Structures are given as structure tokens and as C-alpha cells.
Amino acid sequence: MDNPYAQSSGLLERAKAIILKPAETWPVIAAEAATPGDLITRYALPLLIIGPIAGFIGGQVFGINAIVATYHPGLMSGLTMAVLGVVMALISVVVIGLVADFLADKFGGTADRTSAFKLVVYAMTPGWVAGALQILPALGMLGLLAGLYGLYLFYLGATPVMKVPQDKAVGYTAVTTIAAIVLMWVASAATMSVAGLFGMGAAGMMSAGSNDSVEMNIPGMGKIDTAKIEQAGKQLEAAASGNVKTIDPAQLQAMLPAALGSYTRTAVETNAAGAMGAQAEGTYKNGDKTIRLTIIDSSGLGALAGMGAAFGAQHSREDADGYERATTVDGQMRIEEWNNKNNRGKFTQQFGGRFIISADGEAGSIDELKAAVAGIDPGKLAGLAQ
């Protein structure tokens, strides 16, 4: 029997099915021929990388919010965190799969390694899909509100997949979760919540038909268009196949102007990470004021930024000290921040699904930062990628 997730369209259909119609989908999964290796490499891996890559993009654009400050990781630091995120996700799949296999017969079920991995990877699906929310850190916490949905999927699948009696499925789910948390802590010295293990889920997703484009609802966010998610996935496939050219950082540097109005460029810096992307940053000074203008070519990874459009990402906060706004305009992210106390802000705009231009620092007004971003011609950037 062919695996239904062997192609990207099949993978997406299966992900939608287990999230939206789990009761109907678990028996189908239980009957399918598969191996743990297939389940990890052909289903889990393409989905679990969504969160780390989205987090990388979000960190580059928004920064990472700490208790007292916002940390903006460099390109290499961000990539390192993304890689570690993928590694940790893979470790969690293996550890929980082994635990689920070991405990099955203790609860009246049938111990079977392949079935255990089926149960785990499909139960984790909503968490991996919702990992796209990490593009916009302010919305990422919304996934935690439905974090128990992955546990619910695990509970529903315990009987058809592992043959655990229905009256013991709750206990099996609880003990597997607790044991996995302990083993993950020992194995990786990382603390993870139950919701984190099984996903920032999608309990609010509504039923859908068989069309390729499905609208799903997440509480507090509204509708999600899965067609846009599929489009982003195809772009990512093109990048993985080597069909996306990353711009030479020297060419990005050449796009940086010598001055921004009364601000004079005093330094430039470039970074590149092969096919993963490149960036160039210029530092501009005018007296005691400093603006940093950054051009990022996120290459194929920029496809994941398209998730922002799919999720209709928006955020707004305003008080006496300033404001923050994040919107999706024509499918492209736009972020605006301003602090009235220190006249410091940031303006970021995504272009063409892969380029991110950002200006931040001390300025006379947010308009100076917007003008700095507007001074970079997105058409010329797109031309460099040809």
C-alpha cells in the first residue's frame, strides 16, 4: 500500500484529516503499511520544521522578547536556534514513540513500534502546524490555549492504533505523557510542558470538505486559508531542490545607500548562510542618533513567512509610551513600533515573499524609519534573484 503522505499534497491532506476528522482518520492510519523511518522522514520532518523556521523568521523580524528586553539574534545565532529546535523536535518524536510502545501492553493494548510512532507523529500534527504562529511572537502564545488538542488526538488514537481498551485510554495517555516529560528532561536537560510536547494545537478548527482550500478557525485569530499554507510548502520544496538562488551578500550591501537624509553611513556588515539566506546591514549616524538599516534575503525560507498571510497575522498595542502594530498587507508582513520616551522605533516590511527590509533605532519620528525602508527598491532586489 502506498503511503498517502509520500507527496506534499498527500501530506497536507493527511494533516488536515487528522486535525479536522480524527475519529474517521485514526482507523485508516491504523490499517496503513508504514515504518518508523517513513513516518519520521516523510511525514513528521516536513511538518516539524515549520515551527523552528517560523521562529527563525520571527526572530529576525521581531526579535525574541525576554523579561526586560527584546533580543534580536544575528543570522547565524537564529539559524543555530532553528537547527536545535528541529533536533529537539526529532528527539521528542523518538522518545515519546518508544514510551508509547513500552507502555501499551501495560494498559491492555498491543506493543508495536510502528503503531506507536503512528500514534505519536499524527497526534503531534496540530502542534507542528500551529508552529507557524512563531512568525509573529505576539501571537505564538495563542497556540498554547489549545495545547491539549494533541493530547486529545493521542487519546482518540490509543484504541484504534495501539488496541488499548477505551476505558484505559485516558490512563495510557496520562502516563505516557508524564513518562515522556521525565525522559525528555533527562535526555536533553530541557523542560517541556505537556502542551509543548504534544502541540500548540487547533481545538477550534472546524470541519471541512474535500477541497484543497480549507478555512479553519483558531480562537482569537479568525480564519486560516490552508491553500496559502500549501503554496508556502511548494515554495519551500523549490528551495530544497536548489531552484531558489540566494543573493550574494555583497550585492545586498550595494543596495544600502550612503546616507539616509541627514544620517551618514558609518559601518556595514554582511552575513550569509548558503542556501538558507543572506543579509546586509548599514549603520547610520546623525549626532547622537543611530539607525540600522537591514536587508534580508530569506531565500527559500521566506516561503514560511507566507504563513503570516494564511493566519491573517495582526497585532496592535498602544499606550502613553508608544505603540506596536503588526499587519499582513497584500500577503506581506508589516511591523511598526515606536517608543515616545526615547524616540526609538522599528519599521519592517516584507517584499516578494522572501525579502525583509527593516530600519530601527533612534530617530526624529517613525516617518524617518519608514522613509529608510522605502528607499530600498524591492524591484531591484527581485532582479538580483533572477
Stockholm file with secondary structure:
# STOCKHOLM 1.0

chainA/1-386         MDNPYAQSSGLLERAKAIILKPAETWPVIAAEAATPGDLITRYALPLLIIGPIAGFIGGQVFGINAIVATYHPGLMSGLTMAVLGVVMALISVVVIGLVADFLADKFGGTADRTSAFKLVVYAMTPGWVAGALQILPALGMLGLLAGLYGLYLFYLGATPVMKVPQDKAVGYTAVTTIAAIVLMWVASAATMSVAGLFGMGAAGMMSAGSNDSVEMNIPGMGKIDTAKIEQAGKQLEAAASGNVKTIDPAQLQAMLPAALGSYTRTAVETNAAGAMGAQAEGTYKNGDKTIRLTIIDSSGLGALAGMGAAFGAQHSREDADGYERATTVDGQMRIEEWNNKNNRGKFTQQFGGRFIISADGEAGSIDELKAAVAGIDPGKLAGLAQ
#=GR chainA/1-386 SS CCCTTSSHHHHHHHHHHHHHCHHHHHHHHHHSCCCHHHIIIIIIHHHHTHHHHHHHHHHHHTCEECSSSEECCCHHHHHHHHHHHHHHHHHHHHHHHHHHHHHHGGGTSCCCHHHHHHHHHHHTHHHHHHGGGGGSHHHHTHHHHTTTHHHHHHHHHHHHHHCCCGGGHHHHHHHHHHHHHHHHHHHHSCCCCHHHHHCSCCTTCCCCCSSSSCEEEETTTEEEEHHHHHHHHHHHHHHHTTCSCCCCHHHHHHTSCSEETTEEEEEEEEEECGGGCEEEEEEEEETTEEEEEEEEECGGGGGGGHHHHHTTCCEEEEETTEEEEEEEETTEEEEEEEETTTTEEEEEEEETTTEEEEEEEECSCHHHHHHHHHTSCHHHHHHHTC
#=GC SS_cons         CCCTTSSHHHHHHHHHHHHHCHHHHHHHHHHSCCCHHHIIIIIIHHHHTHHHHHHHHHHHHTCEECSSSEECCCHHHHHHHHHHHHHHHHHHHHHHHHHHHHHHGGGTSCCCHHHHHHHHHHHTHHHHHHGGGGGSHHHHTHHHHTTTHHHHHHHHHHHHHHCCCGGGHHHHHHHHHHHHHHHHHHHHSCCCCHHHHHCSCCTTCCCCCSSSSCEEEETTTEEEEHHHHHHHHHHHHHHHTTCSCCCCHHHHHHTSCSEETTEEEEEEEEEECGGGCEEEEEEEEETTEEEEEEEEECGGGGGGGHHHHHTTCCEEEEETTEEEEEEEETTEEEEEEEETTTTEEEEEEEETTTEEEEEEEECSCHHHHHHHHHTSCHHHHHHHTC
//
